[in-house]
Amino acid sequence: MNPDIALVLGVIFLALAVPSLLSAFSESRPPRAAMIMIVLAGGAIYFAITSRPGGYAIADIPEAFVRVIGMILN
């Protein structure tokens, strides 16, 4: 898997986990789905950082999104 794709998927999973986490806490139920999403996000981001030579900086994340969208559209 391309490290850019893994990074983008990890960031998307993390963004989707936040509303699920808030919803679970507001309804006083265990945040199982949110925790699964956070673990998946962490694994994908870890894979992306370790498999790309030099890793990623915070400024590289928007560029990775552009590259992945370009791969999808092209």
N, C-alpha and C positions, 0 to 999 in steps of 0.2 A: 504494500500500500504506500502511496505517495505520502511523505510526511506533511505536506500542505493539507491534503484531504483529512488526515488524522487530526491535525490541529483545528481545522475548521469544524469538524464534527464534534470535537471535544468542547470547543467554545459554545457551539449551539446546544449541546447536551447540558452544559453548565447553565446557560441562559434559561433553558426550559425547566431546570430543576428548582430555580428560585421561586417561581409562582407556586409550584407544587409544594415546596417546603413551607411557604407562608400559609397556604391553604390548609395543610395538615395541622400546623400549630394553631391556627385560628379555630379549627373545629375540634381540637383536643384529641386528635388521633395520631397514631404513629406514622412518621414520614417515610414509609417503606419505598414508595415509588421515587421520591426525591433522593433518597440515599442510593438507590440503584443508579439513577441518572448521574449523581455526583461521582460514584465509583467508575462508571463508564467514561465520564468526562475526564477524570483524573488519569485513567489508563490510556485514553487516546492522546491526551496532551503529553503524558510522559513518553509514550512511544514516539510522538512527533519530535520532541526535544532531543531524545537520545539517538534517533535514527538520522537526523540531519547534522552534517558536519558543522560545528560551530553553534548549533542550537538556534533558538529564536530569541529575539529581543521583543519587548512590548511593541516597538514601532514596526516590527515585521508582521504583526497580526493582520492589519488591513491589507497589506500587500499579498498575504497568503489568501485572503478572501477573494481578492481580485483575480489571482491566478487560478483558483478553483472555479470561480464563475466563468472565467475565460475558457477553461478546459470543458466545462459543461456546454457552453454556447458554441464552441468551435467544433 
